[in-house]
């Protein structure tokens, strides 16, 4: 019997087997990309698709390819999401080990979006049904090629900011070009933003920003005048409190906010984690540093509390927690220049248990201890008080479930409100400064689930900062003076510097305009160890690790 020989051109086609089950993998990605939940890397996905499609005659090798592709596909999917990268997970690994088991379970369940699970099931059924009659691979490949063309050419829809424009445009931005047709020209303290928002231009602007910030510094007097008035400075650093959280908890009208003489409406905490946030506040007397720069020594004039110590202010350190988790106490001592020992916590009543089951002491009791231990008259003091009751995962004793944020916030606001009311009835001269570390991410967004702060998004870093002067001869009347310009820690340092002689406490008439006008402005730039978020031409952009800048998904 004569063996039939197929033409070479026909036999070669039989090894193009299509994407098979990987069609569903890519269709799921397209759906997530469409809804804005992916940081899609078009070329990497195209290469992976080509790897899956490449014809392999040997059936055994073809099956092995699918097994090899599984970890690659998983890693690529993770890479395409906004989830923390491997380096971030490794850097936070020791801290994750300190979380209670109940808190870990709570965090894991937040990643389950039942609507998306339902949509994924519908997509699976649709793919299984249609694949009986339609060669799905053809459409999947066509969509992938189209997405790559969009990324390269950008004719209609840009998945990423275009990278084809020359970075040389940043020269005009750095020089302060005021051509409004090219973008947003910003003057004064903030480098101009006139160049197109391409990835190279955004990087160049960020470098210009840090170079500009490195030259900025608050000027404190070498000595105080003879008629300077002693007073206490109390800096209250609250963990997990942003404007977005206050709104979500329905506490925007709480009486606490009516106490302040000065209220910053556009204050940027510049980070989403406690250690870096506290370091930035303690080093507020110099311009904003990069995240990496926080862990190198700063100039002597950068440390706010050291500047005050040179003028005779005694340093004090208070916390409502032990400062062990994440080496928080060690970080503020080594990198924040805080030399004062932690004020005794012996005998303080416990309010909550932290996410690592360590005690969080009652803040009213801590503040009352401060009133008892800090001299009332004739001395100058500067106290740093760090509060933790609003942190994610905190729970009441005997209850493993995370306590409701609104309940905790209501209690804290009531306590601070009562404390300020008590101070106003006393005869002490005190400058109270409230600056939150970062927000709690109560709502979450397309990049991060509720409670996750790996990326310092605007809703996390846009925090309320307020200043209250107590014991003034001429106290401020009426609503708080609102500072609407983009501000950060340097503005706080400047306010302290302008008030350091204490004369406003005894002045017959306080010049509030002189005190609050022309405060340093700082562009909204926020940074964690593996993510940077900037506002450019009125829109937020994010950069993860060593990747390109992309528009922050709304």
MARZA-227993 format. One line per 4 residues: number of its first residue (from 1); their letters; for each residue z, y, x of C-alpha. Coordinates in pm, whole numbers. Each point is the difference from the previous one (the first is absolute). Example, Ala and Ser with C-alpha at 12.3 -4.5 7.8 and 13.67 -1.06 7.14 Angstrom:
1	AS	780,-450,1230 ~ -66,344,137
This chain:
1	XXXX	0,0,0 ~ -100,333,138 ~ 292,248,48 ~ -64,337,-157
5	XXXX	43,286,244 ~ 98,338,-146 ~ -150,311,149 ~ 232,167,249
9	XXXX	7,316,-210 ~ 126,-194,-303 ~ 261,-209,183 ~ 156,303,163
13	XXXX	70,167,-336 ~ 224,-282,-116 ~ 272,109,243 ~ 44,341,-166
17	XXXX	280,-113,-225 ~ 125,333,-137 ~ 356,133,-4 ~ 136,-255,-241
21	XXXX	369,81,-79 ~ -6,298,235 ~ -197,183,-268 ~ 323,35,-194
25	XXXX	175,132,313 ~ -253,280,39 ~ -23,73,-374 ~ 379,46,-6
29	XXXX	-28,242,292 ~ -274,196,-175 ~ 222,32,-306 ~ 295,124,205
33	XXXX	-225,240,186 ~ -137,136,-328 ~ 351,75,-124 ~ 108,157,332
37	XXXX	239,-268,122 ~ -178,-86,324 ~ -56,166,334 ~ -331,-188,15
41	XXXX	-159,-66,340 ~ -363,-46,-96 ~ -143,-113,334 ~ 279,-250,70
45	XXXX	-54,-156,-343 ~ -377,-13,56 ~ 51,-183,330 ~ 238,-244,-168
49	XXXX	-255,-59,-276 ~ -272,-64,257 ~ 229,-252,171 ~ 40,-184,-332
53	XXXX	-371,8,-80 ~ -142,-101,336 ~ -178,-339,-49 ~ 165,-297,172
57	XXXX	-194,-329,-36 ~ 296,-222,83 ~ 199,-56,-320 ~ 325,-66,188
61	XXXX	-27,325,196 ~ -83,181,-321 ~ 327,-124,-157 ~ 194,89,314
65	XXXX	-136,353,-29 ~ 164,40,-340 ~ 336,-110,141 ~ -34,239,294
69	XXXX	-98,278,-240 ~ 320,-31,-204 ~ 238,172,248 ~ -275,246,94
73	XXXX	-57,87,-364 ~ 372,42,-61 ~ 41,225,303 ~ -303,207,-100
77	XXXX	128,35,-356 ~ 337,121,132 ~ -181,237,235 ~ -193,141,-297
81	XXXX	318,73,-197 ~ 247,281,57 ~ 275,-250,82 ~ 191,41,330
85	XXXX	-182,-132,304 ~ 130,-270,234 ~ 132,253,251 ~ 191,180,-275
89	XXXX	145,-327,-132 ~ 104,-101,352 ~ 162,337,65 ~ 194,-24,-327
93	XXXX	76,-372,35 ~ 353,41,130 ~ 82,235,-286 ~ -149,-235,-261
97	XXXX	232,-269,133 ~ 293,221,-99 ~ -105,28,-366 ~ 197,-199,-254
101	XXXX	-183,-295,-155 ~ 13,160,-346 ~ -164,315,132 ~ -277,-198,171
105	XXXX	-73,-181,-329 ~ -3,337,-178 ~ -252,139,249 ~ -227,-305,-28
109	XXXX	-10,16,-380 ~ -115,363,14 ~ -325,-113,158 ~ -88,-201,-311
113	XXXX	-218,209,-230 ~ -44,-206,-316 ~ -292,211,-120 ~ -183,-75,324
117	XXXX	92,-367,-27 ~ -154,-3,-348 ~ -311,182,119 ~ -36,-248,289
121	XXXX	15,-289,-249 ~ -267,158,-220 ~ -218,55,306 ~ 45,-364,102
125	XXXX	-106,-126,-344 ~ -299,236,-5 ~ -111,-117,345 ~ 34,-370,-89
129	XXXX	-189,54,-327 ~ -288,210,136 ~ -48,-205,317 ~ -132,-283,-216
133	XXXX	-322,197,-57 ~ 1,286,252 ~ -10,-16,378 ~ 301,229,52
137	XXXX	-42,7,379 ~ -313,215,-31 ~ 186,271,-189 ~ 307,-16,226
141	XXXX	-215,38,313 ~ -193,287,-159 ~ 324,185,-87 ~ 135,-52,353
145	XXXX	-318,136,158 ~ 6,296,-238 ~ 360,80,91 ~ -90,-4,369
149	XXXX	-294,231,-61 ~ 231,242,-182 ~ 247,-4,286 ~ -269,67,258
153	XXXX	-218,245,-188 ~ 237,129,-266 ~ -272,111,-249 ~ 203,-6,-321
157	XXXX	348,-153,27 ~ 208,19,317 ~ 243,-285,55 ~ 117,172,318
161	XXXX	-26,358,123 ~ -340,34,164 ~ 13,-49,376 ~ -351,128,68
165	XXXX	85,370,27 ~ 64,117,357 ~ 361,42,106 ~ -99,324,168
169	XXXX	57,174,-332 ~ 370,-13,76 ~ -49,274,255 ~ -39,250,-279
173	XXXX	303,-141,-177 ~ 219,24,307 ~ -116,353,62 ~ 96,107,-352
177	XXXX	-345,36,-157 ~ 44,170,-337 ~ -331,-95,-158 ~ 115,-113,-343
181	XXXX	-331,-175,-65 ~ 84,-261,265 ~ 338,-96,-142 ~ 351,136,-5
185	XXXX	77,254,270 ~ 373,15,60 ~ 155,268,213 ~ 334,61,168
189	XXXX	206,-308,77 ~ -251,-260,-128 ~ -326,-77,184 ~ -309,83,-203
193	XXXX	-169,-277,-196 ~ -361,114,-15 ~ -180,-302,145 ~ -128,-278,-230
197	XXXX	255,-280,-56 ~ -166,-257,223 ~ 212,-255,183 ~ -54,162,344
201	XXXX	71,345,-143 ~ 323,-112,-165 ~ 117,-153,327 ~ -91,316,189
205	XXXX	184,217,-253 ~ 310,-221,29 ~ -8,38,378 ~ -31,376,-44
209	XXXX	295,-4,-239 ~ 227,-181,246 ~ -111,223,286 ~ 82,305,-212
213	XXXX	337,-142,-110 ~ 98,-70,361 ~ 4,377,64 ~ 229,88,-292
217	XXXX	373,46,30 ~ 284,171,-183 ~ 167,275,201 ~ 379,-8,-12
221	XXXX	205,281,157 ~ 157,-66,338 ~ 335,126,-130 ~ 140,116,-330
225	XXXX	96,369,-51 ~ 365,93,-4 ~ -8,67,-375 ~ -152,-342,-77
229	XXXX	171,-180,-286 ~ 103,-365,33 ~ -126,-239,-268 ~ -74,-369,-56
233	XXXX	-349,-149,-8 ~ -26,-318,-207 ~ -334,-182,23 ~ -33,-269,-269
237	XXXX	-271,-254,81 ~ -73,-215,-310 ~ -192,-325,29 ~ -269,-84,-259
241	XXXX	-40,322,-201 ~ -336,168,-61 ~ -127,231,-273 ~ -194,-295,-144
245	XXXX	319,-205,-25 ~ 189,283,-170 ~ -278,31,-256 ~ -20,-377,-54
249	XXXX	377,-16,-54 ~ -8,292,-244 ~ 244,209,206 ~ -211,309,65
253	XXXX	232,213,-214 ~ 326,-122,150 ~ 247,288,60 ~ 9,-84,372
257	XXXX	-331,179,60 ~ 134,322,-153 ~ 260,30,277 ~ -244,81,277
261	XXXX	-78,347,126 ~ -318,-118,173 ~ -215,-292,-113 ~ -299,-135,191
265	XXXX	-267,-118,-245 ~ -248,-129,258 ~ 217,-159,269 ~ -137,-293,200
269	XXXX	241,-255,149 ~ -279,-115,238 ~ 99,-369,-18 ~ 103,-272,-245
273	XXXX	278,-168,197 ~ 363,99,55 ~ 34,-10,378 ~ -304,218,77
277	XXXX	89,235,-287 ~ 352,63,132 ~ -132,48,354 ~ -253,257,-125
281	XXXX	274,193,-178 ~ 231,-8,301 ~ -291,119,219 ~ -105,264,-253
285	XXXX	2,289,248 ~ -340,-94,145 ~ -337,-61,-162 ~ -90,-334,-154
289	XXXX	-41,-289,241 ~ -202,-318,-32 ~ 190,-312,-102 ~ -19,-133,355
293	XXXX	131,330,137 ~ 322,-39,-197 ~ 110,-277,235 ~ -42,207,316
297	XXXX	232,275,111 ~ -70,343,-149 ~ 62,340,154 ~ 362,117,1
301	XXXX	-77,273,-252 ~ -139,-248,-254 ~ 332,-149,-108 ~ 136,203,-291
305	XXXX	362,-105,38 ~ -6,56,377 ~ -126,353,-58 ~ 293,56,-234
309	XXXX	246,-158,245 ~ -108,254,262 ~ 115,270,-242 ~ 341,-152,-60
313	XXXX	-66,-225,-300 ~ 197,-326,10 ~ -214,-303,-88 ~ 101,-249,-267
317	XXXX	-175,-316,-121 ~ 56,-159,-339 ~ -169,-292,-173 ~ 71,-194,-315
321	XXXX	-112,-319,175 ~ 65,-166,336 ~ -335,90,158 ~ -50,-351,140
325	XXXX	-318,-96,-185 ~ -308,93,202 ~ 229,139,273 ~ 11,323,-201
329	XXXX	316,135,161 ~ -128,-88,346 ~ -335,169,-68 ~ 146,332,-111
333	XXXX	233,2,298 ~ -262,-90,260 ~ -307,173,-142 ~ 152,263,-229
337	XXXX	250,135,248 ~ 297,-50,-236 ~ 303,-23,230 ~ 280,12,-255
341	XXXX	178,-328,-81 ~ -32,-142,-350 ~ 274,139,-222 ~ 252,-267,-102
345	XXXX	-91,-207,-305 ~ 334,-179,-20 ~ 133,-23,-353 ~ -309,143,-170
349	XXXX	-79,-159,-339 ~ -323,-202,-19 ~ -265,124,-243 ~ -283,-250,57
353	XXXX	-112,-281,224 ~ -313,61,203 ~ -314,-215,9 ~ 163,-183,294
357	XXXX	331,-32,-189 ~ 179,255,220 ~ 227,252,-179 ~ -115,343,-118
361	XXXX	302,223,-45 ~ 59,240,-285 ~ -156,334,93 ~ 259,211,-178
365	XXXX	269,-167,210 ~ -198,59,319 ~ -47,369,-83 ~ 368,41,-82
369	XXXX	87,-150,339 ~ -230,253,162 ~ 183,282,-177 ~ 330,-136,132
373	XXXX	-108,-59,361 ~ -214,308,70 ~ 213,313,61 ~ -18,257,-278
377	XXXX	18,328,189 ~ -77,154,335 ~ -230,-277,126 ~ -367,-78,-8
381	XXXX	-119,-349,-85 ~ -332,-179,-50 ~ 7,-331,-189 ~ -276,-255,-50
385	XXXX	60,-215,-310 ~ -234,-295,-70 ~ 8,-158,-348 ~ -138,-340,-102
389	XXXX	79,-70,-371 ~ -360,48,-119 ~ -159,-248,242 ~ -201,-281,-154
393	XXXX	193,-325,-40 ~ 347,151,-33 ~ 213,-175,-261 ~ 344,12,-152
397	XXXX	272,-234,122 ~ -20,-338,-168 ~ -357,60,-119 ~ -299,-121,203
401	XXXX	-266,193,-192 ~ -104,339,136 ~ 185,275,-183 ~ -207,230,-218
405	XXXX	-122,298,203 ~ 66,253,-275 ~ 359,-115,-36 ~ 60,37,373
409	XXXX	-182,334,20 ~ 185,138,-301 ~ 334,-87,160 ~ -97,148,338
413	XXXX	-133,321,-156 ~ 317,30,-210 ~ 214,-45,311 ~ -193,258,203
417	XXXX	0,239,-295 ~ 378,-34,-37 ~ 50,41,375 ~ -206,321,14
421	XXXX	186,131,-304 ~ 329,-75,175 ~ -114,180,314 ~ -109,304,-200
425	XXXX	357,30,-130 ~ 147,-24,351 ~ 31,272,263 ~ -209,-184,262
429	XXXX	-319,134,153 ~ -252,-285,4 ~ -377,-29,37 ~ -107,-321,-173
433	XXXX	-344,-138,84 ~ -137,-297,-195 ~ -299,-179,156 ~ -99,-349,-120
437	XXXX	-127,-252,255 ~ -290,-118,-218 ~ -68,-122,-352 ~ 75,-334,-164
441	XXXX	-358,-74,-113 ~ 128,-75,-349 ~ -344,-15,-159 ~ -214,-136,280
445	XXXX	-376,51,5 ~ -325,-181,80 ~ 96,-25,366 ~ 362,-113,-31
449	XXXX	218,-168,-259 ~ 320,163,-117 ~ 256,23,278 ~ -245,-61,285
453	XXXX	-17,288,250 ~ -212,-134,283 ~ -251,279,-66 ~ 153,352,-23
457	XXXX	-187,108,-313 ~ 31,355,-138 ~ 215,-118,-291 ~ 250,-144,252
461	XXXX	10,289,248 ~ -8,290,-248 ~ 375,53,-30 ~ 234,266,-142
465	XXXX	182,207,261 ~ 255,263,-97 ~ 244,246,157 ~ 321,134,-152
469	XXXX	226,271,146 ~ 360,-27,-120 ~ 264,269,51 ~ -236,299,18
473	XXXX	124,348,-82 ~ -339,61,-163 ~ -107,-340,-138 ~ -352,-59,-120
477	XXXX	-47,43,-373 ~ -250,-164,-231 ~ -250,-277,68 ~ -50,-135,349
481	XXXX	-244,167,235 ~ -288,-246,13 ~ -186,-59,325 ~ -342,-122,-112
485	XXXX	-174,-3,340 ~ -43,-339,174 ~ 321,-40,200 ~ 192,-250,204
489	XXXX	302,-21,231 ~ -86,303,214 ~ 52,223,-306 ~ 351,-144,-42
493	XXXX	79,72,364 ~ -131,354,-39 ~ 223,63,-303 ~ 302,-126,195
497	XXXX	-93,221,295 ~ -29,307,-224 ~ 343,-75,-148 ~ 184,-117,310
501	XXXX	198,323,51 ~ 156,-39,-344 ~ -44,368,-86 ~ -167,-83,-331
505	XXXX	333,-133,-123 ~ 168,339,30 ~ -295,234,-60 ~ 34,243,-290
509	XXXX	-367,-59,-75 ~ -191,-305,125 ~ -368,53,79 ~ -128,-324,-151
513	XXXX	-360,100,60 ~ 61,37,373 ~ 184,-331,6 ~ -272,-201,-173
517	XXXX	-328,173,83 ~ -242,-118,269 ~ 168,-336,48 ~ -199,-240,218
521	XXXX	-265,-193,-189 ~ -93,-358,90 ~ -305,-193,-115 ~ 74,-320,-197
525	XXXX	-28,-262,275 ~ 204,-318,-42 ~ 23,-296,232 ~ 160,-341,25
529	XXXX	-48,-234,293 ~ -330,-140,-135 ~ -123,252,-256 ~ -80,371,-10
533	XXXX	-65,211,-311 ~ -128,356,18 ~ -110,255,-255 ~ -339,144,88
537	XXXX	-184,252,-213 ~ 240,-72,-283 ~ -49,-379,0 ~ 213,-274,162
541	XXXX	-152,-234,260 ~ 159,-307,154 ~ -52,-187,326 ~ 144,-345,56
545	XXXX	49,-119,357 ~ -312,61,204 ~ -237,11,-298 ~ -203,283,-146
549	XXXX	129,270,-231 ~ -53,-68,-369 ~ 70,208,-308 ~ 338,-88,-144
553	XX	-68,-184,-330 ~ 117,192,-304
